[in-house]
């Protein structure tokens, strides 16, 4: 039985290469003949810009106007599809706040996507403690947390893991942290080396 994997690329800290991670993972999988759907959950739309594609219907339409995911997604390349975002997505959060079961709006919006239609759904999440991120945490089965090898980012990494644990407990969910990805690493930099060692020690290498 094929099981579709739903992965959020998430960290509340900005500038840790979340979008780069999402693009690299998605394009790599697509070129290995895996069917991938990318969701741009950041109103800055950096993921869409990186891919050079913007869908006519966006994440705003998916979440607020209830346009189906199939009608929002566009093909980027063979095996790779995208639901893009723009600055209108920033307005969505305020609207979502007034809706019932607001933390699971993304889950409901994606119900028309069957388990056999994609091998992976990958979400590029915004650098914030937002309702959009909470929706991603409850829709996803796995989280990958990119974290730059500098002191403040290491502190933020532990906070992000704590937030995932809190979300799982509050909403009776079972999101697994499947990877912590060190980024911005320079082996010539002593602090980078120290932080990488701390990551390996703290999170079992």
N, C-alpha and C positions, 0 to 999 in steps of 0.2 A: 504493500500500500504506500502510495506517495504521500508524504507529509510536507505541506508547505511550511517553510520556516519564515517567521516574522521577526525581523531584527531591527531594533532601534539603535541608532548611533547617537549617543547622548552624553552630555556633560553640561552642567549649568554654567561652567566657565567658558568664555569665548576664547578664540584664538588658539585652539588646541588641535586643529585639523580635522574637525568632525566632517565637514563637507568633502574634503580631500579623501578621507577614509571611506565615506559613502560612495563616492564616484569610483574610487579604485576597486573597492570590493564588488560593486555592481557590474562594472565593465569587465572585470576579470572573470566573474561568474558567467556573464553573458557569452563571453568568448570561449568558455568551456561548455557551451551549449546548455546552460541553465537558463530557464525563463525567469526574468527578474522584473519586478515592478518597483520603481523608486517613488517615494512620496516625499515631496519637499514641504516640510512643516515649519519652515522659517520664513517670515514675511520679508526678509531681505532678499530672498530668492536666489541665494548664491549657488545653490545646487543647479537650478535651472540655467543660470548664467554660465556656469562651468560646462554644462552639456550643450550650450548653444541652442537650447530648445525651450519654447514657451507654448504650453497648450492653451487653446482658446478658453476652455473651461478649466478652472484652477481648483486648488484645495478649498478656497472659499466656496465655490459652487458645490463641491462635494459635501462640505460640512453644513453649509447654511441653506443653499438653494436645493439641496437634496437631488442633485444631478448624480446619476450612477457613476461609480468608479470606472466602469467600462467606457462611458461616454466622456469622461474627463481625461483618460490616459491617452498619450500619444506615443508613437514608436520613435525611439531615439536611434536605435540601430537594431540589427537582428537580435532577437531574444531580450531586448531591453526596452521597457516602456516607462513613462514618467507622467506623474501628475504634478504639474509645476505650481509655483507660488509667486505671488507678487505682494506689494505693500497692502493690498486690500485684506490680506489674511490677518493683519493686525486688528482690523475691525471685527473679525469673527469672534475673537475671544470674549468681547463684551456681550455679544449676542448669545454666545454659548452659555455664559454665566446664568442667564435667565431660563435655561431649558432644563427639564427634568432629566435626571441621570446624566448630567452634563459630562461626567468623566468618561463615559462610554459612547459618546457621539461618534467618534471615529470607528469604533467597533461596529456600530450599527450601520454607518455609512458604507462600510466595506463588505456588507453581507452578500452583495451580489457577485462577489469574486469567489468562485468555487476553489476548493482545496487542490483541484487538479489543473487549474489554469496557470498558476505560476509555481516555480520551485522556491522562490524567495520574494518576500516583500521587505524592502529596506527603507527605513525612515531616517531622514536627516533632520534632527531636532534642533530647536532654537536654544541659544545659550541663556536660559532663564528658568526660573521656577514658575512655569506657566501652566494654564489649563491645557494647552496644546500638548505640552510634555506629559502631563498626567494621562491624557488620552493615549499617547504613544505607549506609555508604560503599561497600560491595561490592554492595549491591542496586541502588543508584542509578546512573543514567547522568550525572546533573548535580548540582552543588551550588550553592546560593545561600547566601552568607555575609553575614548582617546584621552590621553593625559600627557601634557608636555612635561619634560624632565626638568622642572624648576620648582622651587619650594612651595609657592602659593598654589600651584596646580596640584601638587601632591596632597595638600590639605583639602582642596576642593574635591579630590578623588574620593577620599574617605567619606566626605559629606554626601557625595552622590550615591555611594553604596548604601549609606544609612537611609537616604531618601527612598531608594528602591526597596529596602527592607520594610520601611514604614508603609509604603504604598502596598506592598504585598500583604502585610498584616491587616491594613485598614480595609482593603477591598477583596480580601480572600483570593488573591491572585498568586501565581507561581512563576513570576518572571525570573529567569536565570541570567546572571552575569556570565556570559560565555567567553568574554575576553576583555582584558585591560591592555590597551595598546599604547606603549610609550611613543611619544612623538617629539619633534623638535630636538632630537638627540644629537649631541656633538661629543664624540669620545675624547676630544682634546680639552673639553671643559670639565674641570674638577667637580663642579656642582652637579652637572648633568650625570656624571658617573656616580656620585653619591646618591642622587635621587633614584637613579635606575636600580642601584643596589637595595635601597629602601623599598622600592616597589616589589622587587623580587623576594625580599625577606617577608614583607607584610602580606603579600598576596600569593605566596608559594610559587614564585618564578613563572 
